[in-house]
């Protein structure tokens, strides 16, 4: 059965006019249930995650500052969210959701999180709507518990996975692959194991050809026994800040390439959603929903 992490805490209240579409974390599960893609039993509430697994990735002093709400104004501004106890609790729940979705992936071939993909968080700081890094925490959890030996992080958000790249720059057990807009945020890119920077307005066919060719090669050469997929939908042509030129259909085909590669090579995969900032929330929901529809089609 497809298991999906979701919590009421995911849809966190933000000030009026905030550009982050927080409502998608309620609308997406509602859509999936309405259309019959999933049932209530597909969802699970993340259980508490012991702080030691967060500290395996993030500095203890940083986690303490989060919990004490003692980040500086500059540090808060870089995260993009007003800091509160509820926000920190939300972030920890998202981390737990991705770790548990990874465990379900070992059991069922795939596990998913309605939220997550927080690839801009570093060991000692947050930025870009990311306070903690669920990709890194999940990978480290699997490695430290001998549940995986080689993790391939496939990051297809339009923004480079800079925090993830930095966290694993000296770890040969994790291969970081980021395919993103070359001229987009962050202006300073870290060095992933493989970075593919795409020019503005890159469309479906060019994108899909590059992805297919490189993903096959990486699986053949790195031979991962687990994959983590950051499947942001800010690659869409309709995205307000993405600047690429992909259609919703092209974005769906992108997901199919990744999921079918994992299935064909019998590699468990955990999917976390990443960003999406289209003017119409319906475009964001449809593109995200396609990932879950494909998960059911490909794996079940």
Backbone torsions as a table, in degrees:
resi	resn	phi	psi	omega
1	UNK	NA	140.1	175.2
2	UNK	-71.0	124.8	179.0
3	UNK	-113.0	133.1	-172.2
4	UNK	-130.1	124.8	177.0
5	UNK	-75.8	132.6	174.7
6	UNK	-156.3	142.5	177.1
7	UNK	-141.6	148.9	174.7
8	UNK	-60.6	-23.8	179.0
9	UNK	-68.6	-19.9	-177.0
10	UNK	-59.2	-39.7	-178.5
11	UNK	-88.1	86.2	-171.7
12	UNK	-89.5	133.5	-179.9
13	UNK	-64.2	134.4	179.6
14	UNK	-125.9	161.0	178.0
15	UNK	-60.3	149.6	178.6
16	UNK	-55.5	135.2	178.3
17	UNK	85.6	0.2	178.2
18	UNK	-63.3	140.0	-172.4
19	UNK	-80.6	-10.5	179.7
20	UNK	-81.2	125.1	-175.0
21	UNK	-81.6	68.9	-174.3
22	UNK	-59.7	-27.8	-176.8
23	UNK	-63.2	-15.7	-178.8
24	UNK	-63.9	-24.1	-177.6
25	UNK	-74.4	-15.2	169.6
26	UNK	-97.6	-40.0	-176.1
27	UNK	-67.7	-36.9	-177.2
28	UNK	-64.6	-51.6	176.9
29	UNK	-62.0	-34.7	177.2
30	UNK	-61.3	-43.4	179.4
31	UNK	-64.2	-44.6	-178.4
32	UNK	-64.1	-36.9	177.0
33	UNK	-71.3	-43.5	-177.7
34	UNK	-59.5	-43.9	-176.4
35	UNK	-83.9	-6.9	177.4
36	UNK	86.4	9.4	177.1
37	UNK	-63.6	-37.2	178.3
38	UNK	-134.8	167.6	172.9
39	UNK	-119.4	170.7	-178.2
40	UNK	-54.2	-37.2	-176.3
41	UNK	-70.1	-11.0	175.4
42	UNK	-73.5	-22.5	-177.7
43	UNK	-91.2	146.0	172.0
44	UNK	-133.7	146.1	175.9
45	UNK	-84.4	124.9	179.2
46	UNK	-58.2	133.7	174.9
47	UNK	-82.1	170.4	-179.4
48	UNK	-64.0	136.1	176.8
49	UNK	-104.3	123.8	-179.9
50	UNK	-59.9	137.5	-178.4
51	UNK	-56.6	-24.8	-177.2
52	UNK	-63.5	-28.3	179.7
53	UNK	-77.3	-27.7	173.7
54	UNK	-73.0	-42.1	-179.3
55	UNK	-70.3	-14.1	174.5
56	UNK	-69.7	-18.0	-179.4
57	UNK	-116.3	-40.6	-174.3
58	UNK	-108.6	150.6	178.9
59	UNK	-62.9	139.1	178.5
60	UNK	-58.9	-39.4	-178.5
61	UNK	-65.5	-36.4	178.1
62	UNK	-67.1	-45.1	179.0
63	UNK	-62.1	-39.0	178.4
64	UNK	-64.0	-41.0	178.1
65	UNK	-63.9	-37.9	176.4
66	UNK	-62.5	-50.1	-176.0
67	UNK	-65.9	-32.3	179.4
68	UNK	-89.0	0.0	-178.3
69	UNK	55.5	41.5	-175.5
70	UNK	-111.8	23.5	172.6
71	UNK	-66.7	148.9	176.0
72	UNK	-71.6	165.3	177.5
73	UNK	-58.9	-38.4	178.7
74	UNK	-65.5	-42.4	179.6
75	UNK	-65.4	-39.4	178.0
76	UNK	-65.9	-44.0	-178.7
77	UNK	-59.7	-38.1	-179.4
78	UNK	-66.8	-29.0	178.6
79	UNK	-72.3	-28.1	-179.3
80	UNK	87.6	-3.9	-179.2
81	UNK	-121.9	142.4	170.3
82	UNK	-64.1	132.7	-175.4
83	UNK	-80.5	134.5	176.3
84	UNK	-155.4	164.6	178.2
85	UNK	-62.3	-38.1	179.4
86	UNK	-65.2	-38.0	177.8
87	UNK	-63.8	-44.3	179.7
88	UNK	-62.7	-42.1	177.8
89	UNK	-61.8	-40.1	176.1
90	UNK	-58.3	-47.9	-177.2
91	UNK	-61.3	-41.9	179.7
92	UNK	-65.7	-37.5	176.7
93	UNK	-63.7	-39.8	178.5
94	UNK	-63.6	-41.7	177.4
95	UNK	-59.1	-46.8	179.4
96	UNK	-61.2	-39.6	179.6
97	UNK	-61.2	-40.7	-179.9
98	UNK	-71.9	-38.6	176.7
99	UNK	-62.4	-47.2	-178.8
100	UNK	-68.9	-34.8	174.8
101	UNK	-63.3	-33.9	176.4
102	UNK	-65.0	-39.6	177.9
103	UNK	-66.8	-39.1	175.4
104	UNK	-64.9	-34.4	177.7
105	UNK	-61.9	-38.4	176.8
106	UNK	-61.7	-31.2	-177.9
107	UNK	-85.3	-41.2	-171.5
108	UNK	-113.9	-2.9	-177.8
109	UNK	97.2	-30.0	179.4
110	UNK	-148.8	146.3	171.2
111	UNK	-141.7	150.7	-172.4
112	UNK	-136.8	156.1	175.6
113	UNK	-126.2	129.2	177.2
114	UNK	-60.8	-28.9	179.2
115	UNK	-114.5	-155.6	177.3
116	UNK	87.3	-166.1	-173.5
117	UNK	79.3	30.6	-172.1
118	UNK	-84.3	67.0	-167.7
119	UNK	-81.9	-4.3	179.0
120	UNK	-91.8	-5.3	-179.0
121	UNK	-79.5	131.2	177.0
122	UNK	-97.2	176.9	178.7
123	UNK	-59.5	-37.2	-170.1
124	UNK	-117.3	6.3	-179.5
125	UNK	-162.7	162.0	173.6
126	UNK	-113.7	158.7	173.3
127	UNK	-163.7	163.7	172.7
128	UNK	56.5	46.7	180.0
129	UNK	67.2	21.9	-179.5
130	UNK	-130.4	119.1	178.8
131	UNK	-100.2	-38.3	176.8
132	UNK	-130.0	154.4	-173.0
133	UNK	-104.5	101.0	-176.4
134	UNK	-70.9	-28.4	178.2
135	UNK	-64.3	-47.7	-178.7
136	UNK	-69.3	-43.0	179.5
137	UNK	-61.4	-42.3	179.8
138	UNK	-66.5	-45.0	179.0
139	UNK	-61.0	-45.6	179.8
140	UNK	-64.9	-36.8	177.7
141	UNK	-61.2	-46.9	-179.8
142	UNK	-62.8	-45.1	-179.0
143	UNK	-66.1	-44.3	-175.0
144	UNK	-72.0	-21.9	176.9
145	UNK	-100.6	13.9	178.4
146	UNK	54.7	35.4	176.9
147	UNK	-95.3	-12.8	174.7
148	UNK	-152.9	153.7	177.7
149	UNK	-110.3	-31.6	-177.8
150	UNK	-142.1	116.4	-175.9
151	UNK	-108.9	128.8	174.5
152	UNK	-102.8	115.4	177.2
153	UNK	-95.2	111.8	-179.1
154	UNK	-102.2	109.4	-173.8
155	UNK	-113.2	106.2	-176.5
156	UNK	-112.7	17.3	168.1
157	UNK	-61.0	154.8	-179.2
158	UNK	-69.6	-17.6	179.4
159	UNK	-102.0	138.7	-179.1
160	UNK	-58.7	141.2	176.3
161	UNK	-79.3	69.7	-170.9
162	UNK	-66.8	-42.4	179.7
163	UNK	-63.7	-44.1	179.3
164	UNK	-62.9	-43.5	179.2
165	UNK	-58.8	-45.5	-178.5
166	UNK	-66.8	-40.9	-178.1
167	UNK	-62.8	-30.8	-175.7
168	UNK	-111.8	17.0	-174.0
169	UNK	-62.1	-23.9	179.8
170	UNK	-115.6	14.2	-177.8
171	UNK	-108.4	108.5	-176.7
172	UNK	-78.8	-5.5	178.2
173	UNK	-84.4	-11.1	177.9
174	UNK	-123.9	125.6	176.4
175	UNK	-104.4	120.6	-179.6
176	UNK	-99.4	120.9	179.9
177	UNK	-120.4	115.0	-179.5
178	UNK	-122.3	123.7	177.4
179	UNK	-119.1	115.3	-163.6
180	UNK	-151.5	172.7	174.8
181	UNK	-71.9	121.8	-174.2
182	UNK	-63.0	-35.4	-175.1
183	UNK	-97.6	8.5	-175.1
184	UNK	-97.4	173.0	175.2
185	UNK	-55.5	142.5	-4.2
186	UNK	-81.7	148.6	-179.6
187	UNK	-64.6	-40.2	173.2
188	UNK	-92.6	113.4	179.0
189	UNK	-91.7	139.7	169.9
190	UNK	-81.4	178.1	-178.4
191	UNK	-105.0	103.4	172.2
192	UNK	-75.1	167.6	174.4
193	UNK	-63.0	-33.4	170.9
194	UNK	-142.7	117.7	174.6
195	UNK	-111.4	130.4	172.5
196	UNK	-123.9	105.5	178.8
197	UNK	-90.9	124.7	-175.8
198	UNK	-102.7	143.4	176.9
199	UNK	-71.5	156.9	175.6
200	UNK	-52.7	145.4	175.1
201	UNK	73.1	12.0	174.6
202	UNK	-56.9	127.4	-176.0
203	UNK	-98.7	-174.9	-170.6
204	UNK	-55.1	-55.9	-168.0
205	UNK	-67.1	-43.0	177.6
206	UNK	-61.8	-47.2	-179.5
207	UNK	-57.8	-51.0	-174.8
208	UNK	-65.5	-36.9	177.5
209	UNK	-64.0	-44.6	179.5
210	UNK	-63.4	-44.3	-179.7
211	UNK	-63.0	-49.5	-176.4
212	UNK	-58.8	-46.1	-178.5
213	UNK	-64.0	-45.3	-175.8
214	UNK	-75.8	-37.8	-180.0
215	UNK	-65.4	-41.8	177.9
216	UNK	-60.4	-44.6	-179.0
217	UNK	-64.3	-41.4	-179.2
218	UNK	-64.9	-42.1	178.6
219	UNK	-64.2	-41.1	-179.6
220	UNK	-66.6	-37.9	-174.2
221	UNK	-90.6	-44.1	-178.1
222	UNK	-80.3	-30.2	179.5
223	UNK	52.2	62.6	-179.9
224	UNK	-71.0	153.9	172.2
225	UNK	-110.6	8.2	171.8
226	UNK	-157.9	145.6	176.6
227	UNK	-125.8	141.4	170.5
228	UNK	-118.2	126.0	-172.9
229	UNK	-116.0	114.3	173.9
230	UNK	-93.6	107.9	-169.6
231	UNK	-113.0	56.4	177.1
232	UNK	-57.9	145.0	-179.7
233	UNK	-105.6	19.8	175.1
234	UNK	-80.0	8.8	171.7
235	UNK	-79.9	-8.2	-175.5
236	UNK	-67.9	147.8	176.2
237	UNK	-60.4	-29.1	-178.4
238	UNK	-81.4	-4.6	-177.0
239	UNK	-69.3	137.8	-175.8
240	UNK	-70.4	-26.3	-176.5
241	UNK	-125.2	-0.4	-172.7
242	UNK	-76.8	-43.8	174.8
243	UNK	72.1	2.2	170.2
244	UNK	-89.2	-179.0	-171.3
245	UNK	-124.9	35.1	-174.2
246	UNK	-87.6	144.9	174.3
247	UNK	-85.6	167.8	175.7
248	UNK	-63.2	-37.9	176.7
249	UNK	-64.5	-38.7	177.2
250	UNK	-66.7	-38.7	177.7
251	UNK	-63.8	-38.5	176.6
252	UNK	-64.5	-41.1	178.7
253	UNK	-65.3	-35.8	173.3
254	UNK	-55.2	-48.5	179.3
255	UNK	-63.2	-39.4	-180.0
256	UNK	-61.9	-41.7	179.4
257	UNK	-58.2	-45.8	-177.5
258	UNK	-69.5	-48.0	-176.6
259	UNK	-66.6	-40.4	179.2
260	UNK	-68.7	-33.0	176.3
261	UNK	-65.1	-42.7	177.9
262	UNK	-63.3	-46.2	-179.4
263	UNK	-63.6	-46.8	-177.3
264	UNK	-63.2	-32.7	-178.7
265	UNK	-97.8	7.1	178.1
266	UNK	54.6	45.8	177.9
267	UNK	-107.6	116.7	175.8
268	UNK	-57.8	144.2	-176.1
269	UNK	-136.7	135.0	173.5
270	UNK	-110.4	129.3	-177.9
271	UNK	-110.1	128.5	174.7
272	UNK	-124.1	146.0	-158.5
273	UNK	-77.4	-38.8	-178.8
274	UNK	73.9	-160.6	-168.8
275	UNK	-92.9	172.6	177.8
276	UNK	178.0	123.7	-170.4
277	UNK	-136.8	33.0	177.4
278	UNK	-64.1	150.3	-179.4
279	UNK	-57.6	-45.1	179.2
280	UNK	-91.0	121.7	-179.6
281	UNK	-61.6	-26.1	179.7
282	UNK	-62.2	-33.5	177.9
283	UNK	-67.7	-40.4	178.6
284	UNK	-63.9	-47.0	-177.3
285	UNK	-64.9	-43.4	-179.4
286	UNK	-62.4	-44.5	-179.3
287	UNK	-65.6	-43.0	176.7
288	UNK	-65.5	-42.0	-177.9
289	UNK	-60.7	-33.8	179.3
290	UNK	-59.0	-33.9	179.8
291	UNK	-63.7	-40.8	179.9
292	UNK	-72.9	-38.5	176.2
293	UNK	-60.5	-43.6	179.4
294	UNK	-66.8	-37.2	178.1
295	UNK	-57.9	-42.9	177.7
296	UNK	-66.2	-42.9	-177.9
297	UNK	-65.9	-46.1	-172.8
298	UNK	-78.0	-38.9	-171.7
299	UNK	-102.6	-19.5	-175.6
300	UNK	-130.2	NA	NA
